[in-house]
Amino acid sequence: MSHDTSNAALQTMIDRAGRITADEAEALDVTWKADEGILLPEPSASLAIQGGADGRMVTNADLVAAWQHALDAAGRAGRVEEIEAAQEAGRAVRHSDARLRDRAGAEEAVRSAVLATGVRDLVSDDEYATLTAAWRKVLGEA
């Protein structure tokens, strides 16, 4: 994919993110959170001493590794536009009709898919599939 083609594809995804409906955002949120395998730590005396739990823990090691690899690869390759496109896609979700419902997972799913698409040449097929799974399930091909 040439740089111009890549930028056009990313812009198309950003535009789509800005048009997601509240129902699509909810579906993305649910799908992303299910893929994350979120674990909320059980309250314990140990956690209380440490200041309490700091929220959720993502237990999907493949998802965390794929995200980190894509981000690191983009940084090493100087792919600032792709990183910025992922950020812009997340902001687009915030300004869409999705603002009416919980959208944290939707924002993460959209950022993940846009970054993976932008650095498709830098990540493995498995990482790409992992990072775009929620988008593909809810919105179709990334």
Disulfide bonds with the S-S distance in Angstrom:
none
